Amino acid sequence: MRRRDFISGAGSAIVWPSVAAAQQSALPVIGFLGPGSAQSDAYRVAAFRQGLREAGFVEDQNCVVVFRWAEGHYDRLPALASDLVHQRVAVIVASSLPASLAAKAATASIPVVFETAADPVKIGLVASLNRPGGNVTGVSQLNQEVEEKRLELLHELLPKASALALLVNPTDPAIAEPQMRAVRLAAEAFGIKLTVLNASSEQDFESAFAKLAESQAGGLVIGGDAFFSSHSKQLAVLTPTRGTSDLSMA
């Protein structure tokens, strides 16, 4: 099973009952490691299934996929990654930076295909973009690199707004901290007051948006964390219900 065949579908997972059964039938097993849940990442499931089909892998015929979800508890990822290694999967698909780091730490031999918003070279996932080296490769949206530009765009859209906000996931500091630094620098350059909001679970959204309303921010930059991508619908619904009907998001 070639490592690159999984890159196009490294966005979700499929549930299968037994790794042992797959091993007994000699089917290659794909392990998927996700920071959220099957429900919150349903769109990744659909994308991954499509990617597998396009790569010529038919579920339960020539491959099996098992998943491990952290349910928003990133501290569970190392143990879940170790479990996939113990199951002797053929490859691990990691759908976020924390999952990718956990998978890399768990194995130096099983191929790991990642999807992350961070720069994989700066984080230490790979040696370089054109020659990853080792057993890790994947896709990065480089969202951290555009956070400053997103605030700049908000400022252009809302030139009279003297206050803006940034939503980050504090349990993923490798992404949150560089984003905060970049956005704060941009806010200072434009003379904008910046309010940083934290959310690492669905329960945190209400309090974060309540604080957002109190800050009277004219716009909100949502950090490039997989957690927020998985809950984009909830974030969109909350915006007009927390006294922020004039708010713009980026």
C-alpha positions in Angstrom: 0.0 0.0 0.0 1.6 3.2 -1.2 1.8 6.1 1.2 0.9 8.7 -1.3 -2.4 7.0 -2.2 -3.8 8.2 1.1 -2.9 11.9 0.8 -5.9 12.8 -1.2 -8.3 11.3 1.3 -6.6 12.3 4.5 -9.5 14.2 5.8 -11.8 11.7 7.7 -12.4 8.2 8.8 -14.5 5.1 8.5 -15.7 2.8 11.2 -15.0 -0.9 11.0 -15.6 -3.5 13.8 -12.4 -5.4 14.1 -8.8 -4.9 13.2 -8.1 -8.5 14.1 -10.6 -9.7 11.6 -8.9 -7.6 8.9 -5.5 -9.0 9.8 -6.8 -12.5 9.6 -8.2 -12.0 6.2 -4.9 -10.3 5.1 -6.6 -7.0 4.3 -4.4 -3.9 4.9 -5.7 -1.8 7.8 -5.7 2.0 7.8 -5.8 3.7 11.2 -7.4 7.1 11.5 -6.5 9.4 14.4 -8.9 12.3 15.0 -9.1 15.0 17.6 -12.9 15.3 17.5 -15.7 12.8 17.0 -17.3 10.9 14.2 -20.3 13.2 14.5 -18.4 16.5 14.4 -16.1 15.3 11.6 -18.8 13.7 9.4 -17.7 15.8 6.4 -14.2 14.3 6.8 -15.7 10.8 6.7 -17.4 11.5 3.4 -14.2 13.1 1.9 -12.0 10.2 3.1 -14.4 7.6 1.6 -14.3 9.4 -1.7 -10.5 9.6 -1.6 -10.2 5.9 -1.0 -12.5 5.1 -3.9 -10.6 7.4 -6.2 -7.3 5.7 -5.1 -8.8 2.3 -5.9 -9.4 1.1 -2.4 -12.8 -0.5 -1.8 -13.8 -0.8 1.9 -14.1 -4.3 3.3 -12.9 -5.7 0.0 -9.2 -4.7 -0.4 -8.8 -2.5 2.8 -10.3 -1.9 6.2 -10.3 1.4 8.1 -10.5 1.8 11.9 -10.6 5.0 13.8 -9.7 6.5 17.2 -11.4 9.7 18.3 -10.1 11.9 21.1 -13.6 13.5 21.5 -12.0 16.9 21.9 -9.6 15.7 24.6 -6.2 16.2 23.0 -4.4 14.6 25.9 -5.9 11.3 24.8 -4.2 11.3 21.5 -0.8 9.8 22.5 -2.6 6.7 24.0 -4.9 6.4 20.9 -1.9 6.6 18.6 -0.1 3.9 20.6 -3.1 1.7 20.3 -3.1 2.0 16.5 0.5 1.1 16.5 -0.3 -1.9 18.7 -2.9 -2.9 16.2 -0.2 -3.0 13.5 -2.1 -0.8 11.1 -0.5 -0.3 7.6 -0.7 3.5 7.8 -2.0 6.2 10.2 -4.0 9.1 8.9 -3.8 12.0 11.4 -6.3 14.8 10.8 -4.8 17.6 12.9 -1.5 18.9 14.2 -1.9 17.3 17.7 -2.9 14.0 16.2 0.1 14.2 13.8 2.5 14.9 16.6 1.1 12.0 18.6 1.3 9.6 15.7 4.9 10.6 14.9 5.9 10.1 18.5 4.2 6.7 18.6 6.0 5.2 15.6 9.1 5.6 13.4 8.2 2.9 11.0 4.5 3.0 10.2 3.7 5.6 7.5 1.9 8.7 8.9 -0.1 10.9 6.6 -1.1 14.2 8.2 -3.4 17.1 7.6 -2.6 20.3 9.5 -3.0 24.0 9.4 0.6 24.6 10.7 3.9 24.7 8.9 5.1 21.1 9.2 8.7 22.1 8.9 8.6 24.6 11.7 6.7 22.2 13.9 9.2 19.4 13.3 6.9 17.0 11.5 9.0 16.8 8.4 12.5 17.8 7.4 11.4 19.9 4.4 8.3 20.3 2.2 9.9 18.7 -0.9 11.8 15.9 0.9 9.8 15.1 4.1 12.1 12.2 5.1 11.3 9.6 7.7 7.8 8.0 7.9 5.7 11.2 7.9 4.2 13.1 5.0 0.9 14.9 4.3 -0.8 18.1 3.5 -0.7 21.6 5.2 -3.0 24.5 4.5 -0.5 26.8 6.1 -3.4 28.7 7.8 -1.0 30.2 10.4 0.7 32.1 7.6 -2.4 33.9 6.6 -3.8 34.9 10.0 -2.3 38.4 9.8 -3.8 38.8 6.3 -7.2 37.7 7.5 -7.2 40.5 10.2 -6.0 42.9 7.6 -8.9 42.0 5.3 -11.4 42.4 8.2 -9.9 45.9 8.8 -10.4 46.8 5.2 -14.0 45.6 5.3 -14.6 47.3 8.7 -12.4 50.4 8.6 -14.3 52.1 11.4 -14.1 49.1 13.8 -11.7 49.9 16.6 -12.0 46.5 18.2 -11.7 42.9 16.7 -11.5 39.5 18.3 -9.6 36.2 17.8 -10.9 32.8 18.7 -8.3 30.2 19.5 -8.1 26.7 21.0 -5.7 26.9 24.0 -5.3 23.1 24.1 -3.4 23.3 20.8 -0.7 25.8 21.7 1.5 24.9 18.6 -1.2 26.5 16.5 -2.8 29.0 18.9 0.3 30.7 20.1 1.8 31.6 16.7 -1.7 32.8 15.6 -2.0 35.0 18.6 1.4 36.6 18.0 0.7 37.2 14.3 -2.8 38.7 14.9 -1.7 40.8 17.8 1.1 42.3 15.7 -1.3 43.1 12.9 -3.8 44.6 15.4 -1.1 46.8 16.9 -0.1 48.0 13.4 -3.6 49.1 12.7 -4.3 50.6 16.1 -7.0 48.0 16.8 -7.9 46.6 20.2 -7.8 42.8 20.1 -9.7 40.5 22.4 -8.5 36.9 22.5 -11.3 34.3 23.1 -10.6 30.7 24.1 -12.7 27.6 23.3 -11.6 24.0 23.4 -15.1 22.3 23.7 -18.6 23.0 22.6 -19.5 24.1 26.1 -17.0 26.9 25.8 -18.7 28.5 22.8 -21.5 30.2 24.8 -19.1 31.9 27.3 -16.7 32.8 24.4 -19.4 34.5 22.4 -20.8 36.2 25.6 -17.3 37.7 26.1 -17.3 38.6 22.4 -20.5 40.6 22.7 -19.1 42.4 25.8 -16.0 43.4 23.9 -18.1 45.1 21.3 -15.7 43.8 18.6 -16.7 44.5 15.1 -15.2 41.4 13.6 -13.9 37.9 14.6 -11.0 36.0 13.3 -11.5 32.2 13.9 -8.2 30.4 14.4 -7.2 27.6 12.0 -7.7 24.7 14.5 -9.3 21.5 13.4 -11.7 21.8 16.3 -13.2 25.0 14.8 -13.5 23.4 11.4 -15.4 20.6 12.9 -17.9 23.0 14.6 -18.3 25.6 11.9 -22.0 25.2 11.8 -22.3 25.9 15.6 -20.1 28.9 15.3 -22.2 30.3 12.4 -25.4 29.8 14.4 -24.1 31.4 17.6 -23.0 34.6 15.8 -26.4 36.2 15.5 -27.8 34.8 18.7 -25.3 36.4 21.1 -25.9 40.1 20.5 -23.4 40.2 17.6 -25.7 40.6 14.6 -23.4 43.2 13.0 -20.4 41.0 13.5 -18.2 39.9 10.5 -16.1 36.7 10.7 -13.0 35.6 8.9 
